Amino acid sequence: MRTEFIIGEKHCFLYKIGNGQQIPRCLIQAIDAHDLEVLDREVERIQELTGNASFLFAAFLIKDWNRELSPWQALAVFGKKPFGSGAKETLTFVIETLIPELKKRYGSNETLECYLGGYSLSGLFALWSGYQTDVFAGIAGVSPSVWFPGWEDFIRSHTMQSPLVYLSLGDREERTRNQVMARVGTAIRKQQEIFMETNEVQESILEWNPGNHFVDSELRMAKGFAWLLNR
């Protein structure tokens, strides 16, 4: 069963999985309306893949996807809506508002271990956040928008601060007529290659899933979060 509440003007959805007042680990995900429709299935699948581990799952709804999750401004890649630069503001909400509230309600100031994950542009936001702070014990970038203009230059000049990183992509995602988005396969391979070459993370994995970008998003997310919890 999930509970809903408003924190900092954001609509949040929380699942408390396991027994006891305090639960030591929390999964956090920025979501859109489609993610919300399949959120129950995602949480159920995480339970199955982790042997019914105890965890909190906190999702928050994004209203302006292209603005709130983009690390910097960029021209439109599909449609007419460009990308904004609201990721910093969103990350501030997670660190300064959401996590303290979760600690107060369900964990403690010392023991709540947080993992950040996301799908598509939310997955890019999760990865970018891992370069900004060491708050997160692990990052799950699932079908992330690593085709984003300027991303390779960014990761070459910054260091991932989270010790665990899960990456995944559909095996047909790079087969698109959009020339910018078609770079996603090369880009995610480069992301993992840099992790392996620099040893900047303790452990990382790049997993391939069948299908294009729009297949089984909740199951792919569950695999990513479960990998982090099972480490």
Secondary structure, DSSP 8 states (H G I E B T S, - for coil): -EEEEEETTEEEEEEEESSSS--SEEEEEEE-HHHHHTHHHHHHHHHHHTTS--EEEEEEE-SSHHHHT-SS-B--SSSS--B---HHHHHHHIIIIIHHHHHHHHS-TTT-EEEEEEETHHHHHHHHHHHH-S-EEEEEEES--TTSTTHHHHHHHS---SSEEEEEEETTTT--S-TTGGGHHHHHHHHHHHHHHH--SSEEEEEEESS-TTS-HHHHHHHHHHHHHT-
